[in-house]
Amino acid sequence: MADSVPSTADSSKPASVQIVYTERPQDEEPEAYHIRTLASVLGSEDAAKEALIYSYKTAASGFSAKLTQEQVEQISKLPGVLQVVPSKTLQLHTGTGIGRLH
């Protein structure tokens, strides 16, 4: 019997942190909306809470979560999901020469 809902515990497909931009919910708290959106792909509210890293509520509406590529493809197709992008950590570098920040 094939699994209909992918699991975050599937070790054959590594999960990575993704930022999911969503429409701003009208009649629901943003975090509840984010968990509900994640749960529709992950199969349960508990799995969604475990995968959720952060809910963005002020400047943007969305959340960051650990998702496999298959889950990214599924969540991208949901109504209200605007964009899914990989999370990247950038380092700012300053030097001691020309162009140094003061």
C-alpha positions in Angstrom: 0.0 0.0 0.0 1.5 3.3 -1.0 1.7 6.3 1.4 -0.6 9.1 0.3 1.1 11.8 2.5 4.8 12.2 2.6 6.4 12.2 6.1 9.0 14.6 7.4 10.7 11.5 8.9 11.4 10.0 5.4 15.2 9.8 5.6 15.5 8.9 1.9 14.7 12.5 0.9 16.5 15.1 3.0 14.5 18.0 4.3 15.9 21.6 4.1 14.7 24.9 5.4 12.3 26.6 3.1 10.5 30.0 3.4 6.9 29.8 2.3 5.3 33.1 1.5 1.5 33.1 1.8 -1.4 35.5 1.4 -2.2 37.3 4.7 -5.1 35.4 6.3 -8.3 37.4 6.8 -10.2 35.6 9.6 -7.5 33.5 11.2 -4.4 34.0 13.3 -1.4 33.9 11.0 0.4 31.1 12.9 -2.8 28.9 12.9 -3.1 29.5 9.2 0.5 28.5 8.6 0.2 25.3 10.7 -3.0 24.4 8.8 -1.3 25.0 5.5 1.7 22.8 6.5 -0.6 20.1 8.0 -2.4 19.7 4.6 0.9 18.6 3.1 2.5 16.8 6.1 -0.6 14.9 7.2 -1.1 16.2 10.7 -1.0 19.2 12.9 1.7 17.6 15.1 3.9 17.0 12.1 3.3 20.6 11.0 4.2 22.0 14.5 7.4 19.9 14.4 8.4 21.1 11.0 7.6 24.8 11.6 10.6 26.9 12.4 9.1 30.4 12.4 5.9 32.3 11.5 6.4 35.6 9.8 3.5 38.0 10.7 4.6 41.6 10.4 6.4 42.7 7.3 5.5 39.6 5.3 3.1 36.7 5.7 4.6 33.2 5.7 6.7 30.8 7.5 9.9 28.8 7.5 9.8 25.0 7.8 11.8 21.9 7.0 10.5 20.4 3.8 11.6 17.8 1.3 11.6 18.7 -2.4 8.4 16.7 -2.9 6.7 18.6 -0.1 7.9 21.9 -1.6 6.2 21.0 -4.9 3.0 20.0 -3.1 2.8 23.1 -0.9 3.6 25.4 -3.9 0.3 24.3 -5.5 -1.9 25.1 -2.5 -4.3 28.1 -2.7 -2.9 31.1 -0.8 0.8 30.0 -1.2 2.6 32.7 -3.2 6.1 31.4 -3.3 8.5 28.9 -1.8 12.2 29.6 -1.7 15.2 28.0 0.0 16.4 29.7 3.2 19.9 31.1 2.9 22.2 32.4 5.5 24.4 35.3 4.3 27.5 36.6 6.1 28.3 40.3 5.9 32.0 40.9 5.5 33.9 44.1 6.2 37.5 44.7 5.6 40.2 47.2 6.8 40.9 48.7 3.4 39.1 50.9 0.9 35.3 50.6 1.2 35.5 49.8 4.9 32.2 50.5 6.7 32.4 53.2 9.4 
